[in-house]
Amino acid sequence: MPMRTECKHFESRSYPSGDTVRKCNLDLAPHAPWRCPDDCPKYERRLADAAWTHGSLIVSATPPEPDGLDDGSVEAVLDAAEDILNEVAGSVMQELAEERERGERGGRLRRLFRRRGDS
């Protein structure tokens, strides 16, 4: 099923560079911006956009589907990326906890952006 632009969880945003983001705000469309799941449990038709200001632009056309969307390769790449992030997250959280225990304020970022003359 193509992206349901009438769903209240669909968002499209265009940038001055000409790039457009088309996504599900609930992250339930693994094949965004091309497809929504056929039986999405959170699909809700957008009834009204109260207090929104709409521009004169129309939602851009859906880009063509890439080759291999149905063979599982997209999911494999996304799963591998998620595994990498999950692996790194633990060590980052541990570093932050250690910095807090030592009483360091700002940690690595503070050291990186420290003004000359500060110790």
VEXDREN-2710 file (C-alpha; in Angstrom, 1 decimal):
% VEXDREN-2710
k/r/px/py/pz
1/MET/0.0/0.0/0.0
2/PRO/1.4/3.4/-0.9
3/MET/2.1/6.0/1.9
4/ARG/-1.3/7.1/3.2
5/THR/-1.0/10.9/3.0
6/GLU/-4.4/11.2/4.6
7/CYS/-3.3/9.5/7.9
8/LYS/-2.9/11.7/10.9
9/HIS/0.5/10.2/11.6
10/PHE/1.9/11.0/8.1
11/GLU/4.2/14.0/7.8
12/SER/5.8/15.6/4.8
13/ARG/8.3/18.4/5.1
14/SER/10.1/20.3/2.4
15/TYR/13.4/22.1/2.9
16/PRO/14.8/25.1/1.0
17/SER/17.4/22.8/-0.6
18/GLY/14.5/21.0/-2.4
19/ASP/14.8/17.9/-0.2
20/THR/11.5/16.4/1.1
21/VAL/11.0/14.1/4.1
22/ARG/8.0/11.8/4.0
23/LYS/7.5/9.7/7.1
24/CYS/5.3/8.1/9.7
25/ASN/5.6/10.0/13.0
26/LEU/5.1/6.7/14.8
27/ASP/7.8/4.9/12.8
28/LEU/5.4/2.2/11.8
29/ALA/6.2/2.3/8.1
30/PRO/9.4/0.4/7.6
31/HIS/9.3/1.1/3.9
32/ALA/8.7/4.8/4.2
33/PRO/8.6/6.9/2.1
34/TRP/7.3/4.3/-0.4
35/ARG/4.8/2.2/1.6
36/CYS/2.7/1.9/4.7
37/PRO/1.9/-1.5/6.1
38/ASP/-1.3/-2.9/4.6
39/ASP/-2.9/-3.5/8.0
40/CYS/-1.3/-0.7/10.1
41/PRO/-2.9/-0.9/13.6
42/LYS/-2.5/2.9/14.1
43/TYR/-4.0/4.2/10.9
44/GLU/-6.3/7.1/11.6
45/ARG/-7.7/9.3/9.0
46/ARG/-6.8/12.9/9.5
47/LEU/-10.1/14.8/10.2
48/ALA/-9.0/18.3/10.5
49/ASP/-5.8/20.4/10.9
50/ALA/-6.9/22.9/13.5
51/ALA/-4.8/26.0/13.8
52/TRP/-2.4/24.9/11.0
53/THR/-1.1/27.2/8.3
54/HIS/-0.9/25.4/5.0
55/GLY/1.4/26.6/2.3
56/SER/0.5/26.7/-1.4
57/LEU/2.7/23.7/-2.1
58/ILE/1.3/20.2/-2.6
59/VAL/2.8/17.1/-1.1
60/SER/5.5/16.0/-3.5
61/ALA/5.0/12.8/-5.5
62/THR/6.2/9.6/-3.9
63/PRO/9.7/8.7/-5.1
64/PRO/10.0/5.6/-7.2
65/GLU/10.6/2.4/-5.1
66/PRO/14.1/1.1/-5.1
67/ASP/15.0/-2.3/-6.3
68/GLY/15.1/-4.9/-3.6
69/LEU/12.4/-3.4/-1.4
70/ASP/10.6/-6.8/-1.1
71/ASP/13.6/-9.1/-0.8
72/GLY/14.4/-8.3/2.9
73/SER/17.6/-6.4/2.2
74/VAL/16.2/-3.1/3.5
75/GLU/15.3/-4.7/6.8
76/ALA/18.7/-6.4/7.0
77/VAL/20.5/-3.0/6.7
78/LEU/18.2/-1.3/9.2
79/ASP/18.6/-4.2/11.6
80/ALA/22.4/-4.1/11.3
81/ALA/22.4/-0.3/11.9
82/GLU/20.1/-0.7/15.0
83/ASP/22.5/-3.4/16.4
84/ILE/25.4/-1.0/16.0
85/LEU/23.6/1.8/17.8
86/ASN/22.4/-0.6/20.6
87/GLU/26.0/-1.8/21.1
88/VAL/27.4/1.7/21.3
89/ALA/24.6/3.0/23.6
90/GLY/25.7/0.9/26.5
91/SER/29.3/2.1/26.5
92/VAL/28.2/5.8/26.1
93/MET/25.8/5.5/29.0
94/GLN/28.6/3.9/31.1
95/GLU/31.0/6.8/30.2
96/LEU/28.4/9.4/31.2
97/ALA/27.7/7.6/34.5
98/GLU/31.5/7.5/35.3
99/GLU/31.8/11.2/34.5
100/ARG/28.9/12.0/36.8
101/GLU/30.5/9.9/39.6
102/ARG/33.8/11.8/39.2
103/GLY/31.9/15.1/39.4
104/GLU/32.9/16.3/35.9
105/ARG/30.6/18.9/34.5
106/GLY/30.1/18.7/30.7
107/GLY/32.6/15.9/30.3
108/ARG/34.0/15.3/26.8
109/LEU/32.1/18.3/25.2
110/ARG/33.3/20.7/27.9
111/ARG/36.9/19.6/27.4
112/LEU/36.5/19.8/23.6
113/PHE/35.1/23.4/23.7
114/ARG/37.1/24.7/26.6
115/ARG/38.5/28.2/26.2
116/ARG/42.2/28.7/26.0
117/GLY/43.6/29.4/29.4
118/ASP/41.0/27.4/31.2
119/SER/42.3/24.3/33.0
END
